[in-house]
Amino acid sequence: MIHRPGPGRRGVTVGAALAAALLGLAEPAAGTQAGASPDDLGHAIEAFLSPYVTAGNFSGTVLVARGEELLVEAAFGVADSERSVPARPEDGYGIGSVSKSFTAAAVLRLVEQGRVKPDDPVAAHLPEFPFESPVTVRQLLEHRSGLPNLFFLPDYADLAARPYDRPSDVVELARTQPVSEPGAGYAYNNLNYTVLAWLVEEVSGHSFASYLDTELFTPLGLTGAGLLGSNAEPIAGVARGHDPVGVDGLQGERPTDRSILVGAGSMHATALDLWKWLDGLAGRAILASLPDSVVFEYVGRRENVRDQPAIVADGWDGIGYAAHVIFLRDDRLAVIVLSNLNIAGVTREIAGGVLSLAVGEAPEVSEPVARSLPADSARTLVGRYTFGDDFYVPGGTLDIVERDGVLLDESRDPAGALIPLAGGGFLYRPVWARIRFLRDGDGQVTGLTFYDRFEAKRE
């Protein structure tokens, strides 16, 4: 079992002055070689993170552990910007879709107990299931259910501000929406895992929160884990979520009740909790009687990272938190990055860089290089850009305006900044996406690409 090392190895809160000093180290990567001390690795990580922290693009906790040794556990930025409360290593954070790993494990615990089978029709366990669909438990786990997506409801923002007592109350919101043929295709959908949370309650006879605590949290010693509700009622020890504003500003997250994300994205946890969780899964301290092929198919993504099997999970709730975890199973090397900023993708980039440092390699990073452009150049890019039906939100738009040479997308509230990059293009701060503007043969801007995958046309 994991033990926490003595207080001399405890993480620290990193101030801007210290981080700036670390950037001046003559050989910042010296602490990243195999067998290097935790202090040296910690210094290298602090130097790597300094540009993210000083630019307002990261606030949170980073943990690195190998085997039973906690190597680095450090906090950066603020737990609450409005009250100037610094972040602490022991703070909890919303973990977004990393929550789905716990929901999957709760379902697999029922499978292990012989109370549910993966190919059972969901309706066999949920008599009040509101959809006429033969969807199975396995299809929910695999996002092949064909169920409607609440996120696309026109009043979703209003619905997300209300409290819901049970997962079934959330599922009921979609009762009148059309259902597709289950198994026909993959479509990522939070509602799949909210239905699974309802299944856990119905089959176990306990609330979802109680079942998680009894079957997962308590056996693994996850003392800081739980479920989030209304952000109008803060939980002691959990950092406040924040929204990015402009190029480098922050503000408290919008009023939301995360009970609408139950089973899919409503959990909070500390970095230490997630280390215990990953190590417990890999060491089969839970779900011990199920084969690896079942457990690691659904609990996190089963991937090969650095030529070995790994558990990978990514979380972003679109409100105020982001998370990314990597666990190399052969080396028992864990990298956990938790953030209280509503910036998707940055935790994934940071986790990849920290993993490189932990194995003695230089991290790759694409840094923003300027706050603004010459105003004349920026104005040539102003306009409305509309995506096709293949985008996350079909027909979604970016409404780009220019203010003092800064490009801002006013289709979101608060407006999101487009930050110029050294290699060309821009970084869309709210979701850490690379944007490149497209031009015709006359040099006129005709559209843009987003993540190098989606194209939007300029109106």
N, C-alpha and C positions, 0 to 999 in steps of 0.2 A: 504494500500500500504506500501511497505517497505521504511523505512527511514534509512539513515546512521547515527549512533550515533555520538556524538560529538568527537572532535579530541583526547580527552583523551582515547578513546576506539580504536583508530586507530591501525592498525597492525604495526609491526616493522620488520626491517631486522635483522636477527639473525646471529651474528658472531660466529665463532668456539669457541672462548674463553667463551662466554656466554653459549653456548650449553654444553660445557664441564663442566662448573660450575654447570649447572642444573643437570647433571648426578650425582653430588655429594650430591644432596638433600637427607636429611635423610628419608623423606617420599614423594617420587615424585608423588604418586597417590592421595595425600591429596586433590588436587584441582579438582578431578574428581567426587566428590560426588554430588548428586542432590542439586541444589541451590548454588553450589560453585561459587565463583566470576570468571568473565572472565579472570582475571589475573592469578588465580591459574590454570585454565584450560589451559591457554596459556603456563604456565611454564611446565605443564605435557606434553603437546604436543611437546614442544621444546626438552625436555629430551628424549622423545620417538623417535624423528626424528634425534637426533644427530648422531647415528651410520650410518644412511643412508647418511647424508650430508657429514660427515667426510670421508666416504669411496667413495665419488663421485657418489653415486647412486641416489641421489635426489637433485634437484635444482628447485625451483618454489615457488608457493603460496599455503597455506592451509587456508581455511575459514570454520568457524563453526558458524551457526546462529540458533536461536530458536525463532519461532514466528517472531516478528518484531525487535528482538534484535540481533545485530551483536556481537557475543561473542569473536571470535578470527579471525584475518586476518593478517597473518604473512608471510614474505618472507624469503627464505633460499637460499643460494648459489649465483649464478651469473646470470645476464641477458646476459652477453657476456664475455666468458672466455678469449678470446684473448685480449680484451681491459680492462679486470679486472673491469667490471662494475657490481656492486652488484645488486641482484634482489630486486625489490620493491613490496610491496603488490598490488599496482595499475597497475602493468605490465600486458599486455595481453599475451596470449599464443595460439598457435594452439591447437585446441581441438579434432583433429582427428575425429573419428566416432561419437562423441557427436554431430557433425554437422548434422547427419542423423535425430536427433530429430527435428531440426529446419526445415529440408526439409519436414519431415512428417507433421509437423504442418502447413507449407505453403500449402501443398496439402489438408489438412483437412480444411483449411480456404476456399479453392475453393469449397470443398464439402459443407461447411456451407453456402456459397453463392449460392449454387445450380448450379454451373457451371461445376462440375465434380461429377460423382458417382463412388464409389469404384469398382464396377464391370464393368465399362466401358472398352471396349478394348482400349488399348493405341493408336493404330493406328487411332481410331476415332478422336482423338485430335491432332495427329501428322501425317499429310499427307505424310511427308518425312521420316517416320520411316523406317529404312533400313532393317528390318527383317520381313520375312513372318511368323508371329506368332500371335496367338489370345491372347497374354498375356494381362492381365488386370492390372488396377491401383493397386488393392488389392494385386495381385501376386508380383508386384514390391515392395510394402511396406513390404511384408512378406518374401522376398528373395526366392520366388518360381517361378521365371520367366523363367528359362531355358536359359537365355541370356548368351553369352560368357563372360569370365572374362579377362579383359585387362591385369591383372597382369601376366598371363601365356604367354603373347606374348613374343617371344625371344628378341625383341628389346624394351621391356617396359622401361628399364632405359633410353634409348635415347628419347623415346616418352615423358617420364616424365620430361625431361629438357626443353621441348618446351612450348610456351604459346598457349592457346586456348581461342578464343574470346567468344565462346558460348558453352553451354553444348552439343548442337547438333554436334559441331566439335569433341568433345571427343567420342561421340557415334559412329560417322562415322569411327573411327579407327577400330572398331570391325565388320564392314560391311561384310567382307568376311569369318568371323568365323562361325563355325556350331552352330546351335541353338537346344536346347533340348525341349521336350514337356513341356509347362508351367503347373505348378501345380503338377508335378510328384514327386517332392522332394525338400527339403530345401538345398540351396547352397548360403552361404553368398557371396555377390558380390557387390562391389562398383558401378558397372555400373547400377545396378537397381536404385540407388538414383541419379545418373547423368541423367538418362532418366526422372526421376521425376522432376528434376530441369528444364529440357527442357520443360516438360509438363507445369510447372508453367509459364514459359516464354510465351509459345504459347497461353495458355488459358487467361492469364492475360493481355497480350500485353505489359508487362514490363520486363526489365531484371531481372534475378533471384536476383541479389544484391538489386535492387530497390524494388522489391516486399517484400523481407525479411525486409528491412528497414521500409517500409510503414506499413506493416501488423503485424510485430512482434517486431522489435527492438524499434521503436519509441513509440508504445503504452505501452511498458513495461519499457521504459527508459534505454535500453541497449546501453549506449553511447560509450562503448568500443568495440562493436562487429562489425565484418565485414568479408570480404573474403580475403584470402591470394592469392598472385600470385607468381611471381618470388622472390626467396630469395636473388637474386642479388639486389633487390630494397627493403630494409628494411622499415617496417612501424613504424613510431614513436610511442614509447610506447609499442611495442611488443617485448618481449624477443627473443633473437636469439636461434634457435634450435641447439642442439649439439648431436654428436654421441659418444658413449662410446668407449674408446680405452684401450685395455688390462684390467688390474685388476681395476685400479682406475682413468685412464686418460680420458680426454675429448678433442674433437676437433669440430670445427664448422661443421654443417651439409653439406652434399654434395650438389652441385648445382642442384636445382629442381624448377620447376614451378608448384605450387599446383593447378593451374587451371585444371589439369587432374583429380583432385579429387573433382571438383565442385559438390555440392549436397551431396557428400559422406564423405568428410573429409577436406574441404578447409577453414573452418571458424576459426577465432580467436576471443577470448573474454577474459575478465577479470573474476576473481573469483566473484566479485560483480555482474557482468552481469549475471552469471549463477545462482547466488542466486535469483536475481530478476526473472529470467526465470522460475526456479523451483517453486518458490512461486506463480508466476503469473499463471502457469499451474494448480497447485494444488487448488488455489483459484478461478480458472476459470475466470481470468481477460481477457483471450482470449479463443476462441472456446466455449463460454459460452452456445451456443444453442445445442451443440453436447453432447450425453451421455458419461459418464465416460468410459463405456465399449469400446467406439470407440476411444476416445482421448488417454487413457492410454494403449491401445493395441499397438499403433504405435509410440507414442512420448516417447522415452525411453522404457526400459523394465519394464513391470508391474510385480512386485515381492512382496512377503511378507518378510519383514525384521523385526526381533524382534516382531513378532506377530502383525504386522500392515501393511497396504498397503504402498508400497513405489515406488518411481520413481528411477530407477537406469540406468546409462548410462556410458559406458566405451569408451575411445578413445585412439588410437595410430596410428600415420600416417606412421610409419616405416621410418621416415626421421629425425625428430628432436624433436617431442613433444609427450606427453602422458597426459591423463586426466582420472579422475574418479569422478562421482558425485552420491551421495545418498541423497534422500529426503524422510523422514518418514512423511507421509501425516497427520496422526492423531496428532503427536506432532509438526508438522511443523519444524522438525529438519533437517537442511541441513549440509552436509559435502561435501566440494568441494576441490579436490586436482588437481592442474595443474602443469605440469613439462615441462621444455625445454630440457629434455634429451630423447634420442631415446632408452628408456628402457621400453619395454612392461611389464605390470603386476605389476610394483613396485607401481604405483599410486593406483591400486586396493588394494594392501596389506596395504599401508599407510592409505587409506581411511577407511578400516575396523578397523585398530588400533585406528585411531582418533575417529571413532564412538564409539568404546568401551570406550575410555576415557571420551567422552562426556556424556555417560550414567552411569559413575561411575564404570567401570570395567577395569581390567588390559588388555592391548592389547596382542595379540599373534603375535610373530614374530620369524622367523627363520633367524638368522644372520650368515653371512659368518664368519668363525673362523680363516682363515689363508690365506695368499697370495699365498703360494706355498706348494708343497710336497717335500719330499726327491726326488732328481732327478731320482734315480733308480726306485722308485715307480711310478713316473709320466710317465716314458718311457714305462712302461708296458701297458699304456692306449692309446698310440699313434697309429693313424691309420685312415683310411677312414671308416665312418659309413654311411650306406645307408638306408633310410626309404622306406616303402612300398607305395602303391598307396593311402592309407588312410591318408597320411600326408598332411599338408597344401599345400605344393608343392610336388606333387607325385614324388617319386624317389629322393627327396632332399638328400643332403649329409652334414655331418660334417667332415671336414678334420682337425683332431686334431694333433697338434704338441706340443713339449715340449721345453721350453726355460727357463733355470735356475730354473727348478722345477715348472714353471708356465705352465699350459695347456691352449692352445689357439686354437680356431677354425679359420683356415685360409680360410674357404669357404666363409666367408664374408669379406668385406672391409669397415672399418678396422677390424682386427682380434678381435674376442670376447673371453673373458676369461671364464674359468670354475673355480669357486672358491670353495674350500673345505668347507663342512658344518659340523656342530657339530654332527648332527645325522647320518652322513654318506652321501655319494653321493656328488653332486656338484650343484652349482648354475650357470646356464648359463646366464651371465650378460646381454647380449643384449635383451633378452626377459623374464628375471627373471623366467626361467624355471628350475625345479628340474631335474637333470640327475642322473641316477644310472647305473653303468656298470654291465653287466651280465657276469657270468663266468660258464664254464662247470665243470664237476666233477673233472677235473684235475687242476682247478683253472685258466684256460686260459680264457682271455677276449674274448667273442664271440659277444658282441653287447652292446647296451645301451637302456634304456627307457627314454623318454622325456615327461615331464608333467605326468608321470605315465600312459600315454594313448597310446603313440606311441612307436613302437620298431624299432630300426635300427640295421642292421647286420653289423658286422665288416668284411671288405674285406681282 
